[in-house]
């Protein structure tokens, strides 16, 4: 029985320090107070500031999740055992009836999928008219023949194979048999001693005696001396002739090429699309090593278990991990404006006008009466420092400052020293590409049928921001094209001067920014200076959205 899957706690794409630290801390709290198991995840690459924080407090980074949509491993996979390619068609048919399936996977000893055998293949083998050499071409094992005919081996090796000759029913006289039997043939006959003797003298490789007829010691000895396999079956000649082809190995009929298989990591949306184009009823599932694990059908898609998520530090669908529509959202803990995210059923939604989600998580520790571990306290403190720009942001409240100071005491860190080291780590842009810099803190928004993006880069000096600006200006065109945005803005925020230089591209982005902040761009300038503007959430986004709604 598969154990219950963990509930993921995850922040937004292009995660900042708050979204990562809040996810880690909330997973710790939920595991201490909840009955289920929780695990922190991330929806993007870590920025340098966050890496520094995690390294400083010696906390491993959450695992990366590219898509939260349901995967094949979330479906109830039918654990159908693989069968050996040498079993008979009759055996395969019996297994299908016993298991109530229409498809059997054919696997090797190490679990590698060799092929598939379906009821249609078996029906074809029964109904088609084959020549009398088909048994040899299929390399039929004597063991299969004995099993199919419910026979008894008197002489020979059941593990040997019938590989040469044809199948002959010896119903005629010995004189007539000489015209039809040649070396290595398999001969089906009755209880007549002279016919049995004739078949042996004509060098038959296998003799099947029907109706449990008695076989003399002389015939048995002669068969042993000539290397002839001797089998006795209770079935009469007609039935043996009808059943004999069912002893052929499924290897001869199974489908080997163009098999439609799915990996456990593949997403259900893709699987559903492929299934809609195929006529098969069942499809094999392979693990990441390519080994067979079971079968799924269209019916299994109806009973899939969606991934269960708790979102922290966001409630915009555009900022959420890909595939969020195919997941079940249980909770949202955030401090931003209400966004576009919709849920199928009611969820626990906690949204407070604070400077940082981690402040809310700290409050929840207190409300639940749970002691904050030293490392977790360090993470939460660092997140508050980051999101409030060490209390300089207008989003910062007395509650945030008090929480940071209390957490710093638990973590035994100096706030100013930690802030300085964090911001320096986060503003080390020399070795980074424009893409890495741009996407380290970037969010998209929808308003008035427009989609626009806002990135924010914070640093301690004008020089650092000047270098970033020169890298990003030519990159904005690519962002507009690749992300199909109407407008894009980047806030180059000077933490010490508490101001932002704004660069932008697309549509009426410049005009909107000028009107939103009641300023004008100087001639031949490529940016706007916004004094006192350091918060994307509380200062920039509300002003820009209000202006867009007026345009």
C-alpha positions as CSV (number, residue, x, y, z in Angstrom):
1,X,0.0,0.0,0.0
2,X,1.5,3.3,-1.1
3,X,1.9,5.8,1.8
4,X,0.0,9.0,1.9
5,X,1.7,11.6,-0.2
6,X,3.1,14.7,1.5
7,X,1.4,18.1,1.2
8,X,3.7,20.6,-0.5
9,X,4.1,24.1,0.9
10,X,5.4,26.3,-1.9
11,X,6.1,29.9,-2.8
12,X,5.9,31.8,-6.1
13,X,8.0,31.5,-9.2
14,X,11.3,33.3,-9.2
15,X,11.3,33.0,-5.4
16,X,12.6,35.6,-3.0
17,X,13.9,35.0,0.5
18,X,10.5,35.4,2.0
19,X,8.8,32.8,-0.2
20,X,11.5,30.2,0.5
21,X,11.9,30.8,4.3
22,X,8.1,31.0,4.8
23,X,7.6,27.7,3.1
24,X,10.4,26.0,5.1
25,X,9.1,27.5,8.4
26,X,5.4,26.7,7.8
27,X,6.3,23.1,6.9
28,X,8.1,22.8,10.2
29,X,5.1,24.2,12.1
30,X,2.5,22.1,10.2
31,X,4.5,18.9,10.9
32,X,4.5,19.7,14.6
33,X,0.7,20.4,14.9
34,X,-0.8,18.5,12.0
35,X,-1.7,14.9,11.5
36,X,-0.4,14.7,7.9
37,X,3.1,15.2,6.5
38,X,4.2,18.5,4.9
39,X,7.2,19.3,2.8
40,X,8.5,22.7,1.6
41,X,9.1,23.1,-2.1
42,X,10.3,25.9,-4.5
43,X,8.9,26.9,-7.9
44,X,12.2,28.4,-9.2
45,X,15.9,29.0,-8.8
46,X,17.2,30.5,-5.6
47,X,18.7,34.0,-5.8
48,X,22.1,34.7,-4.2
49,X,20.6,36.4,-1.2
50,X,18.5,33.4,-0.4
51,X,21.4,31.0,-1.0
52,X,23.4,33.1,1.5
53,X,20.6,32.9,4.1
54,X,20.1,29.1,3.8
55,X,23.9,28.5,3.9
56,X,24.3,30.8,6.9
57,X,21.7,29.0,9.0
58,X,22.7,25.6,7.5
59,X,19.2,24.8,6.2
60,X,18.9,22.7,3.0
61,X,17.0,24.3,0.1
62,X,13.5,23.0,-0.7
63,X,13.2,20.6,-3.6
64,X,12.4,22.2,-7.0
65,X,9.0,21.7,-8.6
66,X,8.5,22.6,-12.2
67,X,4.9,21.7,-12.4
68,X,2.3,20.8,-9.8
69,X,-0.1,19.1,-12.2
70,X,-1.1,15.5,-11.6
71,X,1.5,12.9,-12.8
72,X,1.2,9.3,-13.7
73,X,2.5,8.4,-10.3
74,X,-0.5,10.1,-8.8
75,X,-2.8,7.7,-10.6
76,X,-3.8,4.3,-9.2
77,X,-1.5,2.1,-11.3
78,X,-2.7,-1.4,-11.8
79,X,0.1,-3.7,-10.6
80,X,-0.2,-6.3,-13.4
81,X,2.7,-8.8,-13.2
82,X,4.8,-9.1,-16.3
83,X,4.9,-12.5,-18.0
84,X,7.7,-14.4,-19.7
85,X,7.7,-14.2,-23.5
86,X,7.9,-18.0,-23.7
87,X,4.6,-18.8,-22.1
88,X,1.9,-20.3,-24.4
89,X,-0.9,-18.4,-26.0
90,X,-3.3,-20.6,-24.0
91,X,-1.6,-19.7,-20.7
92,X,-1.7,-16.0,-21.6
93,X,-5.5,-16.3,-22.3
94,X,-6.1,-18.0,-18.9
95,X,-4.1,-15.3,-17.1
96,X,-6.2,-12.6,-18.8
97,X,-9.4,-14.3,-17.7
98,X,-8.2,-14.8,-14.2
99,X,-7.1,-11.2,-13.9
100,X,-10.0,-9.8,-15.9
101,X,-7.7,-7.8,-18.2
102,X,-7.3,-7.6,-22.0
103,X,-3.6,-6.8,-22.0
104,X,-0.6,-8.6,-20.6
105,X,2.9,-7.0,-20.3
106,X,5.7,-9.2,-21.5
107,X,8.9,-8.5,-19.4
108,X,12.4,-9.8,-18.9
109,X,13.7,-11.1,-15.6
110,X,15.0,-7.6,-14.6
111,X,11.6,-5.9,-15.4
112,X,12.4,-4.5,-18.8
113,X,9.3,-4.3,-21.0
114,X,9.7,-6.6,-24.1
115,X,6.2,-6.2,-25.6
116,X,2.5,-6.6,-25.1
117,X,0.0,-9.4,-25.8
118,X,-3.7,-8.4,-26.1
119,X,-6.8,-10.5,-26.5
120,X,-7.0,-9.4,-30.2
121,X,-3.6,-11.0,-30.8
122,X,-4.8,-14.3,-29.2
123,X,-8.0,-14.2,-31.2
124,X,-6.0,-13.7,-34.4
125,X,-3.7,-16.7,-33.5
126,X,-6.8,-18.9,-33.0
127,X,-8.8,-17.8,-36.1
128,X,-6.1,-17.3,-38.7
129,X,-5.2,-20.3,-40.9
130,X,-1.5,-21.1,-40.5
131,X,0.6,-23.6,-42.5
132,X,1.8,-26.7,-40.6
133,X,5.3,-25.3,-40.0
134,X,4.2,-22.4,-37.8
135,X,4.9,-24.3,-34.6
136,X,8.6,-24.7,-35.6
137,X,8.9,-21.1,-36.8
138,X,7.6,-19.9,-33.5
139,X,10.2,-22.0,-31.6
140,X,7.6,-23.7,-29.4
141,X,8.9,-25.2,-26.2
142,X,7.8,-28.8,-25.5
143,X,6.8,-27.6,-22.0
144,X,4.2,-25.4,-23.6
145,X,2.8,-28.3,-25.7
146,X,2.6,-30.5,-22.6
147,X,0.8,-27.8,-20.7
148,X,-1.6,-26.9,-23.5
149,X,-2.6,-30.5,-24.1
150,X,-2.5,-31.4,-20.4
151,X,-0.2,-34.1,-21.4
152,X,2.5,-36.3,-19.8
153,X,6.1,-36.4,-21.0
154,X,7.2,-40.0,-21.4
155,X,10.5,-39.3,-23.2
156,X,12.6,-36.2,-24.0
157,X,13.4,-32.9,-22.4
158,X,10.4,-30.6,-21.8
159,X,12.7,-27.5,-21.9
160,X,13.8,-28.3,-25.4
161,X,12.2,-26.5,-28.4
162,X,10.4,-27.7,-31.6
163,X,12.4,-25.8,-34.2
164,X,12.3,-27.8,-37.4
165,X,9.7,-29.8,-39.2
166,X,5.9,-29.6,-39.6
167,X,2.9,-30.8,-37.7
168,X,1.3,-33.9,-39.2
169,X,-1.8,-35.8,-38.1
170,X,-1.2,-39.5,-38.8
171,X,-4.6,-40.9,-39.5
172,X,-3.6,-43.0,-42.5
173,X,-1.8,-46.3,-42.9
174,X,1.9,-46.6,-42.5
175,X,2.3,-46.8,-46.3
176,X,0.5,-43.4,-46.7
177,X,2.5,-41.9,-43.8
178,X,5.7,-42.3,-45.7
179,X,4.4,-39.8,-48.3
180,X,3.7,-37.1,-45.8
181,X,6.2,-37.4,-42.9
182,X,9.8,-36.2,-43.2
183,X,12.6,-35.8,-40.8
184,X,12.0,-33.7,-37.6
185,X,8.2,-33.6,-38.0
186,X,5.8,-33.5,-35.0
187,X,3.3,-36.3,-35.5
188,X,-0.1,-36.5,-33.8
189,X,-1.4,-40.1,-33.7
190,X,-3.5,-42.7,-31.9
191,X,-3.0,-46.0,-30.2
192,X,-1.9,-48.1,-33.2
193,X,1.5,-49.6,-32.5
194,X,2.5,-49.8,-36.2
195,X,1.7,-46.1,-36.8
196,X,3.8,-45.1,-33.7
197,X,6.6,-47.3,-35.0
198,X,6.4,-45.9,-38.5
199,X,6.6,-42.3,-37.2
200,X,9.8,-43.2,-35.2
201,X,11.3,-44.9,-38.3
202,X,10.6,-41.8,-40.3
203,X,12.7,-39.7,-37.8
204,X,9.9,-37.7,-36.2
205,X,11.3,-35.3,-33.6
206,X,8.1,-35.5,-31.5
207,X,5.2,-37.9,-31.2
208,X,2.0,-37.0,-29.5
209,X,-0.2,-40.0,-28.6
210,X,-3.8,-39.1,-28.1
211,X,-6.7,-40.4,-25.9
212,X,-4.2,-41.5,-23.2
213,X,-3.4,-44.6,-25.3
214,X,-0.9,-47.0,-23.8
215,X,2.6,-46.7,-25.2
216,X,4.6,-49.9,-25.2
217,X,8.0,-50.1,-23.6
218,X,9.5,-50.9,-27.0
219,X,8.2,-47.6,-28.5
220,X,9.4,-45.7,-25.4
221,X,12.9,-47.2,-25.7
222,X,13.0,-46.6,-29.4
223,X,12.0,-42.9,-28.9
224,X,14.7,-42.5,-26.2
225,X,17.3,-44.0,-28.5
226,X,16.3,-41.8,-31.4
227,X,16.0,-38.6,-29.3
228,X,12.3,-38.3,-30.1
229,X,10.1,-36.5,-27.6
230,X,7.2,-38.6,-26.6
231,X,4.0,-37.1,-25.1
232,X,0.7,-38.7,-24.1
233,X,-2.4,-36.5,-23.8
234,X,-6.0,-37.3,-22.8
235,X,-7.4,-35.3,-25.7
236,X,-8.5,-37.1,-28.9
237,X,-6.9,-36.4,-32.2
238,X,-9.3,-33.7,-33.4
239,X,-8.9,-31.7,-30.2
240,X,-5.2,-32.0,-30.2
241,X,-5.0,-30.7,-33.7
242,X,-7.2,-27.8,-32.7
243,X,-5.3,-26.9,-29.5
244,X,-1.7,-27.5,-30.7
245,X,-1.3,-23.9,-32.1
246,X,-2.2,-22.5,-28.7
247,X,1.0,-23.9,-27.3
248,X,3.0,-21.4,-29.4
249,X,4.9,-18.8,-27.3
250,X,3.4,-15.3,-27.0
251,X,6.8,-14.1,-28.1
252,X,5.9,-14.9,-31.7
253,X,2.7,-12.8,-31.6
254,X,3.4,-10.1,-29.1
255,X,3.7,-6.4,-30.1
256,X,7.2,-5.2,-29.9
257,X,7.4,-2.0,-31.9
258,X,5.7,1.4,-31.5
259,X,4.5,0.6,-28.0
260,X,2.7,3.5,-26.3
261,X,4.2,3.7,-22.8
262,X,4.1,6.4,-20.1
263,X,6.7,7.2,-17.4
264,X,5.7,7.7,-13.8
265,X,6.9,11.3,-14.0
266,X,4.8,12.3,-17.0
267,X,1.9,14.7,-16.6
268,X,-1.7,13.5,-16.8
269,X,-2.6,16.3,-19.3
270,X,-0.1,14.8,-21.8
271,X,-1.2,11.3,-21.0
272,X,-4.8,12.2,-21.6
273,X,-4.0,13.7,-25.0
274,X,-2.0,10.7,-26.2
275,X,-4.7,8.2,-25.0
276,X,-7.4,10.1,-26.9
277,X,-5.5,9.3,-30.1
278,X,-4.9,5.6,-29.4
279,X,-7.4,2.7,-29.6
280,X,-5.6,0.7,-26.9
281,X,-7.4,0.1,-23.7
282,X,-4.4,-0.4,-21.4
283,X,-1.0,1.3,-21.4
284,X,2.2,0.2,-19.7
285,X,3.9,2.5,-17.1
286,X,7.6,2.6,-16.7
287,X,9.6,3.9,-13.8
288,X,12.5,6.5,-14.2
289,X,14.9,3.6,-14.9
290,X,12.7,2.3,-17.7
291,X,11.4,-0.7,-15.8
292,X,7.8,-1.9,-16.0
293,X,5.7,-1.0,-12.9
294,X,2.1,-1.6,-14.0
295,X,-0.7,-0.6,-16.4
296,X,-3.1,2.3,-16.6
297,X,-6.3,2.9,-18.7
298,X,-8.5,5.9,-19.4
299,X,-10.6,4.8,-16.4
300,X,-7.7,5.3,-14.1
301,X,-7.6,9.0,-15.0
302,X,-11.0,9.5,-13.4
303,X,-9.6,8.4,-10.0
304,X,-6.3,10.3,-9.9
305,X,-5.2,12.0,-6.7
306,X,-4.3,15.6,-7.3
307,X,-1.2,17.0,-5.6
308,X,-2.2,19.0,-2.5
309,X,-0.6,22.4,-2.0
310,X,-0.3,25.2,0.5
311,X,0.7,28.5,-1.2
312,X,2.7,31.0,0.7
313,X,3.7,34.6,-0.3
314,X,1.4,34.8,-3.4
315,X,-2.2,34.4,-4.6
316,X,-1.8,35.3,-8.3
317,X,-2.2,32.5,-10.7
318,X,0.5,34.0,-13.0
319,X,3.0,33.8,-10.1
320,X,2.1,30.3,-9.1
321,X,3.9,27.1,-10.0
322,X,3.0,25.7,-13.5
323,X,0.1,23.2,-13.4
324,X,-1.6,24.9,-10.4
325,X,-4.9,24.3,-12.1
326,X,-4.4,20.6,-11.8
327,X,-3.6,20.7,-8.1
328,X,-5.7,20.9,-5.0
329,X,-5.0,24.1,-3.0
330,X,-5.6,23.6,0.7
331,X,-4.4,26.9,2.2
332,X,-3.0,30.3,1.2
333,X,-0.8,32.4,3.5
334,X,0.0,35.8,2.0
335,X,0.5,39.5,2.5
336,X,-0.2,40.8,-1.0
337,X,-3.3,42.2,-2.7
338,X,-5.9,39.7,-3.7
339,X,-5.1,38.2,-7.0
340,X,-6.6,36.1,-9.8
341,X,-6.2,32.6,-8.2
342,X,-9.4,30.6,-8.0
343,X,-10.1,27.4,-6.0
344,X,-12.6,24.7,-6.6
345,X,-13.5,24.4,-2.9
346,X,-13.2,26.6,0.1
347,X,-9.7,27.0,1.5
348,X,-8.0,28.4,4.6
349,X,-6.9,31.9,3.4
350,X,-4.9,34.1,5.7
351,X,-4.0,37.5,4.3
352,X,-2.7,40.3,6.4
353,X,-1.4,43.8,5.5
354,X,2.1,43.2,6.8
355,X,5.5,43.6,5.3
356,X,6.4,40.0,5.1
357,X,4.7,36.5,4.9
358,X,7.2,35.3,7.4
359,X,5.8,37.7,10.0
360,X,2.5,35.9,9.7
361,X,4.2,32.5,10.1
362,X,5.8,33.7,13.3
363,X,2.4,34.8,14.5
364,X,1.1,31.3,13.8
365,X,3.9,29.7,15.9
366,X,2.8,31.9,18.8
367,X,-0.9,31.2,18.3
368,X,-0.3,27.5,18.3
369,X,2.0,27.7,21.3
370,X,4.9,26.1,19.4
371,X,8.5,27.1,20.1
372,X,10.3,28.5,17.1
373,X,13.5,26.5,16.5
374,X,16.7,28.5,16.4
375,X,17.4,27.9,12.7
376,X,13.8,28.6,11.7
377,X,13.9,31.8,13.7
378,X,17.0,32.8,11.7
379,X,15.2,32.2,8.4
380,X,12.1,34.1,9.4
381,X,14.2,37.0,10.6
382,X,16.2,37.1,7.4
383,X,13.0,37.0,5.3
384,X,11.5,40.0,7.2
385,X,14.8,41.9,6.7
386,X,14.7,41.1,3.0
387,X,11.1,42.0,2.3
388,X,11.1,45.2,4.4
389,X,14.6,46.3,3.2
390,X,15.6,46.3,6.8
391,X,12.5,48.2,7.9
392,X,13.0,50.9,5.2
393,X,10.1,49.8,3.0
394,X,6.7,51.6,3.6
395,X,5.2,48.1,3.7
396,X,7.0,47.5,7.0
397,X,4.8,47.7,10.1
398,X,5.6,47.8,13.8
399,X,4.5,44.2,13.9
400,X,7.2,43.2,11.3
401,X,9.9,45.0,13.2
402,X,8.9,43.5,16.6
403,X,8.8,40.0,15.0
404,X,12.2,40.5,13.5
405,X,13.7,41.6,16.7
406,X,12.2,38.7,18.7
407,X,13.3,36.2,16.1
408,X,16.9,37.7,16.0
409,X,17.0,37.1,19.7
410,X,16.0,33.4,19.3
411,X,18.5,33.0,16.4
412,X,21.2,34.9,18.2
413,X,22.0,37.1,15.3
414,X,22.6,40.9,14.8
415,X,20.0,42.3,12.5
416,X,22.2,45.0,11.0
417,X,25.1,42.7,10.4
418,X,22.9,40.0,8.9
419,X,21.1,42.6,6.7
420,X,24.4,43.9,5.4
421,X,25.8,40.5,4.5
422,X,22.5,39.4,2.9
423,X,22.2,42.5,0.7
424,X,25.8,42.3,-0.4
425,X,25.4,38.6,-1.4
426,X,22.2,39.5,-3.3
427,X,23.9,42.4,-5.2
428,X,26.8,40.4,-6.5
429,X,25.8,40.7,-10.2
430,X,29.2,40.6,-12.0
431,X,29.2,36.9,-12.8
432,X,25.5,36.7,-13.7
433,X,23.8,36.8,-17.0
434,X,21.0,39.3,-17.8
435,X,18.5,36.5,-17.6
436,X,19.7,35.4,-14.1
437,X,19.6,38.9,-12.8
438,X,16.2,39.8,-14.3
439,X,14.4,36.7,-13.1
440,X,15.8,36.6,-9.6
441,X,12.7,38.6,-8.4
442,X,10.1,39.0,-11.2
443,X,6.3,38.8,-11.1
444,X,3.5,39.2,-13.6
445,X,0.2,40.9,-13.2
446,X,-3.1,41.2,-15.1
447,X,-5.2,44.3,-15.2
448,X,-7.6,45.9,-17.7
449,X,-6.9,43.1,-20.2
450,X,-3.2,43.9,-20.0
451,X,-0.5,41.6,-18.8
452,X,2.6,43.3,-17.4
453,X,5.7,42.2,-15.5
454,X,7.6,43.9,-12.7
455,X,11.1,42.9,-11.6
456,X,13.0,44.4,-8.7
457,X,16.7,44.5,-8.1
458,X,18.0,45.9,-4.9
459,X,21.6,46.9,-4.1
460,X,23.6,49.0,-1.6
461,X,25.2,51.4,-4.2
462,X,24.5,53.4,-7.3
463,X,27.5,51.7,-9.0
464,X,26.1,48.2,-8.6
465,X,22.7,49.3,-9.9
466,X,24.4,51.1,-12.9
467,X,26.1,47.9,-14.0
468,X,22.8,46.0,-13.7
469,X,21.0,48.7,-15.7
470,X,23.4,48.3,-18.7
471,X,22.9,44.6,-18.7
472,X,19.1,44.7,-18.5
473,X,18.2,47.5,-20.9
474,X,18.8,45.4,-24.1
475,X,17.3,42.3,-22.4
476,X,13.8,43.8,-22.0
477,X,12.9,43.4,-25.6
478,X,13.6,39.6,-25.3
479,X,11.4,39.4,-22.1
480,X,8.5,41.1,-23.9
481,X,8.7,38.7,-26.8
482,X,9.3,35.5,-24.9
483,X,6.7,36.1,-22.2
484,X,4.2,37.8,-24.6
485,X,3.8,40.7,-22.2
486,X,2.3,44.1,-23.0
487,X,4.7,46.0,-20.8
488,X,7.7,45.3,-18.5
489,X,9.2,47.3,-15.7
490,X,12.3,46.8,-13.6
491,X,12.8,48.6,-10.3
492,X,16.5,49.2,-9.6
493,X,16.2,50.0,-5.9
494,X,18.9,51.7,-3.9
495,X,18.5,50.4,-0.3
496,X,20.6,53.1,1.4
497,X,19.2,56.1,-0.6
498,X,15.6,54.6,-0.4
499,X,14.9,55.4,-4.1
500,X,14.3,53.5,-7.3
501,X,15.5,54.0,-10.9
502,X,12.8,52.6,-13.1
503,X,13.5,51.1,-16.6
504,X,10.7,49.9,-18.8
505,X,9.6,48.8,-22.3
506,X,6.4,48.1,-24.2
507,X,3.2,49.9,-25.0
508,X,2.5,52.9,-22.9
509,X,4.7,51.8,-20.1
510,X,6.7,55.1,-19.9
511,X,3.6,57.3,-20.0
512,X,1.8,55.2,-17.4
513,X,4.8,55.4,-15.0
514,X,5.1,59.2,-15.5
515,X,1.5,59.8,-14.7
516,X,1.4,57.2,-11.9
517,X,4.2,58.9,-10.0
518,X,3.6,62.5,-11.2
519,X,7.0,62.9,-12.8
520,X,8.6,63.3,-16.2
521,X,11.5,61.6,-17.9
522,X,14.2,64.0,-19.0
523,X,15.1,64.2,-22.7
524,X,17.3,61.4,-24.0
525,X,16.9,59.7,-20.6
526,X,16.1,55.9,-20.6
527,X,14.7,55.7,-17.1
528,X,12.7,57.4,-14.4
529,X,13.9,58.3,-10.9
530,X,11.4,57.6,-8.2
531,X,12.5,59.0,-4.9
532,X,11.1,57.3,-1.8
533,X,9.7,54.4,-3.9
534,X,11.2,51.1,-2.7
535,X,8.2,48.8,-2.4
536,X,6.8,47.0,-5.4
537,X,3.8,45.7,-3.5
538,X,2.7,48.8,-1.6
539,X,4.0,51.7,-3.7
540,X,4.7,50.7,-7.3
541,X,2.0,48.2,-8.1
542,X,-1.0,50.1,-6.7
543,X,0.0,53.3,-8.5
544,X,0.6,51.6,-11.8
545,X,-2.6,49.6,-11.7
546,X,-4.7,52.6,-10.8
547,X,-3.2,54.5,-13.8
548,X,-3.8,51.5,-16.2
549,X,-7.4,51.4,-15.3
550,X,-7.7,55.0,-16.3
551,X,-6.0,54.6,-19.7
